[in-house]
Amino acid sequence: MEQRERFVVLAQSNRNTQTELREQFGISRKTANKWLTRYAKHGREGLRDRSRWYGPRTGNVKPVCY
């Protein structure tokens, strides 16, 4: 989370371009925008890792028979 917070602080300082910062941090444009958006909406807590688990699959998956 420290890396994300550093990126956001530097991006908001306008000392460097986002392109320069993305190269320095080794992240994509999509990741940079995600971090900035989450920080704008949720503050520091928005930069925490999120679970990728979206719940159990529903019954729409058919079993495979061999």
Legacy VTK file of the C-alpha trace (Angstrom):
# vtk DataFile Version 3.0
C-alpha trace
ASCII
DATASET POLYDATA
POINTS 66 float
0.000 0.000 0.000
2.948 2.338 0.576
3.864 2.252 -3.114
0.306 3.135 -4.094
0.154 5.982 -1.617
3.517 7.360 -2.803
2.303 7.221 -6.400
-0.902 9.106 -5.568
0.935 11.797 -3.599
3.445 12.317 -6.394
0.744 12.319 -9.071
-1.204 14.970 -7.175
1.900 17.128 -6.715
2.115 17.687 -10.503
5.933 17.642 -10.377
6.085 14.757 -12.833
3.800 13.598 -15.594
1.730 10.491 -15.043
3.712 8.808 -17.801
6.977 9.456 -15.953
5.505 8.202 -12.695
4.040 5.062 -14.309
7.446 4.220 -15.776
9.159 4.904 -12.438
6.680 2.704 -10.536
6.440 0.059 -13.252
2.649 0.201 -13.549
0.206 0.480 -16.432
-2.083 3.398 -17.230
-5.052 1.253 -16.162
-3.487 0.542 -12.759
-2.531 4.192 -12.226
-6.057 5.351 -13.005
-7.520 2.670 -10.725
-5.341 3.801 -7.807
-6.147 7.495 -8.365
-9.887 6.825 -8.661
-9.990 4.633 -5.561
-8.036 7.233 -3.591
-10.386 10.005 -4.715
-13.454 7.988 -3.677
-12.251 6.237 -0.525
-9.071 7.980 0.613
-6.184 5.923 1.947
-8.450 2.911 2.573
-9.202 2.744 -1.146
-5.583 1.785 -1.829
-5.759 -1.478 0.118
-5.705 -4.786 -1.747
-9.165 -6.076 -2.524
-10.349 -9.636 -2.539
-10.784 -11.168 -5.970
-13.364 -13.655 -4.723
-16.794 -12.817 -6.087
-18.811 -15.601 -4.473
-19.755 -19.118 -5.425
-20.745 -19.962 -8.958
-24.418 -20.409 -9.571
-25.927 -23.571 -10.989
-25.456 -22.482 -14.604
-22.282 -24.560 -15.037
-22.870 -27.980 -16.539
-20.777 -30.922 -15.307
-18.362 -32.413 -17.792
-18.778 -36.146 -18.431
-15.962 -38.201 -19.922
LINES 1 67
66 0 1 2 3 4 5 6 7 8 9 10 11 12 13 14 15 16 17 18 19 20 21 22 23 24 25 26 27 28 29 30 31 32 33 34 35 36 37 38 39 40 41 42 43 44 45 46 47 48 49 50 51 52 53 54 55 56 57 58 59 60 61 62 63 64 65
